[in-house]
């Protein structure tokens, strides 16, 4: 997610670590452990509720007011606040009004990520994490780390792989796509394989994220099952190499 404007309060000096492969795997493993414990307690029922993760597993207070308000950014502009993280108060706040369920859920999971993987961070005020902000080159390494954590918490890799396999079979490649699979992926069956092959990997992954199963009559997409945005699901599919 991109250049989210943050107003950081009371933060201790902290050296930002680049998200290399080893760091990413560590972040994913910590998020996955929380997801597994949540699913164990909730009879393996999806989607994962970040509010319950915060309250039940981490003993963090979780508030959902209609609105939070705005803060002044470094250039004196007023920036809307959708999420608050306060370590000393062990509290996360996520605004409800004006934001989709997917945006609220990802924002909450993102703030949980800061709590778990950034112990030197004491307080944050953050703007909403919307689809257009995903994968922005303007994201700081620390924000990308929290995004990775949120993705793995809400869309655990092992669950995504298993459900993807049941819905679509093998991984979907832009170079090995036939017209039959292209028909099943495209809206109203209108896209030939050549059109999907010519898409960017993210565009192709977005088609898969919102597609129904090739096998079952269940009309729910992966984005619906995990209750995340289409773009968030698409990025997870790319990261797991389920779409190429």
Buried (B, 14 or more C-beta within 10 A) or exposed (E): BBEBBBBBEEBEEEEEEEBEEEBBEEBBEBBBBBBBEBBEEEEEEBBBBBBEBBBBBBEBEBEEEEEBEBBEEEEEEEBBBBBBBBBEEEBBBBBEEEBEEBBBBBBBBBBBBBBBBBEEBBBBBBBBBBBEBBBBEEBEEBBBBBBBBBBBBBBBBEBBBEBBEEBBEEBBBBEEBEEEBBBBBBEEEEBBBEEBBEBEBBEBBBBBBBBBBBEEEEEEBBBBBBBBBBBBBBBBBBBBEBBB
